[in-house]
Amino acid sequence: MEENSEASMLRFDDSGDETLTSQEALREMEAAWLNEKFAPEILPHQSDLVDCMLQQISHMEENIKKLDKSDLRVIIHRMELDRIRYLVCNYLRIRLEKIERYVIHILSQEARRSSEDGYLNSRELRMAKEYLSHLETLFRGVALQHMPANFQEFTVKDLTVMPNMHSHVFLRAAKNISGIILTEAMDEEINFEEGSQHIIRYGAVADLVKNRDVQLI
């Protein structure tokens, strides 16, 4: 990595309207990873951010090649590379695990969204459909054919597993937020102050997580 890499600008979206410095992109990637890690449901994909970080990895690798192997900066930059790779790989792995665990529910929800508002990118959507097809084939071939005829009727929805939206999460408010409804407390409303931390049922703040008004920690 060049010494002035923090000031280097990386394109963040396809429209070209927004760019991030390498450090800003890394902070965004870490925030996306934490949200995905602690949210019980799958969140809207951050493909542009992942592509941005892959671009940064490539940029850093090229700069490392220009340094002398005895240069101390090589060790430091390789450690930073490992950290970035871990964030990106772990973020993608968590999403794949959620797709496998909740594939029927996710595809059902995804079918109700437009392509622009989908939570899965095109590769994840293709993988989810293929996984469900293989799962159904396996279930029919391994289990159903050995059951009595009256037990062989089933729909794929019978295998649906849903994320627990009532699980509790730990979060930090990114700004002042008012009117958060706690349905388990007779529709009581609470407010968040910027920077305050809370433990709360995920379903009450799911939209706030997706809008980045709160950060899961």
URURJO-V17312 format. One record per residue. PSI is psi in whole degrees, 0 to 359 (NA if undefined). NEAR is the number of other ideal C-beta (glycine too) atoms within 10 Angstrom. Layout:
PSI:NEAR, PSI:NEAR
This chain:
138:21, 155:16, 334:8, 25:8, 333:16, 334:12, 351:10, 143:16, 135:11, 136:18, 135:16, 331:18, 168:14, 336:9, 340:8, 10:8, 345:8, 137:9, 155:14, 148:20, 164:14, 321:24, 323:13, 318:15, 321:22, 319:21, 320:12, 320:18, 318:21, 320:15, 317:17, 320:21, 314:20, 316:16, 315:22, 324:23, 320:11, 345:17, 134:21, 332:17, 165:21, 140:24, 165:17, 136:15, 152:21, 53:21, 320:15, 321:16, 318:22, 315:18, 323:16, 317:24, 325:23, 324:13, 320:14, 320:24, 314:15, 319:10, 316:16, 320:19, 320:13, 321:11, 326:16, 323:17, 335:9, 348:8, 152:14, 139:8, 337:8, 355:6, 128:12, 331:9, 334:14, 314:15, 315:10, 314:11, 328:19, 325:14, 319:9, 321:18, 316:16, 322:10, 315:12, 316:19, 319:13, 314:11, 312:18, 311:21, 318:11, 323:13, 312:23, 322:17, 318:11, 318:17, 318:21, 321:15, 321:11, 320:21, 315:19, 321:15, 321:13, 29:20, 317:21, 315:19, 316:17, 315:23, 325:18, 315:14, 322:16, 327:18, 340:8, 352:8, 155:12, 165:6, 329:8, 332:5, 6:9, 148:17, 339:18, 145:22, 177:16, 322:11, 319:11, 321:21, 317:18, 317:11, 318:17, 317:21, 318:14, 320:11, 317:15, 320:18, 316:11, 323:10, 316:15, 318:15, 316:10, 316:10, 318:14, 319:12, 325:10, 322:9, 303:12, 322:13, 344:8, 1:9, 160:11, 153:6, 323:7, 353:6, 3:10, 355:12, 124:9, 156:14, 156:9, 335:15, 340:9, 342:9, 6:13, 130:13, 131:11, 146:14, 150:17, 95:12, 352:13, 358:12, 154:13, 146:14, 158:21, 129:12, 165:24, 132:14, 132:20, 347:16, 174:12, 130:12, 133:18, 158:9, 32:8, 121:17, 127:11, 97:14, 331:11, 351:11, 46:11, 47:6, 32:8, 143:10, 140:10, 165:14, 149:11, 137:23, 147:11, 129:11, 350:10, 154:13, 144:12, 154:17, 124:8, 158:17, 133:17, 320:20, 332:19, 340:20, 13:22, 315:17, 327:10, 324:19, 314:20, 330:15, 358:11, 26:13, 337:17, 155:26, 123:18, 141:18, NA:12
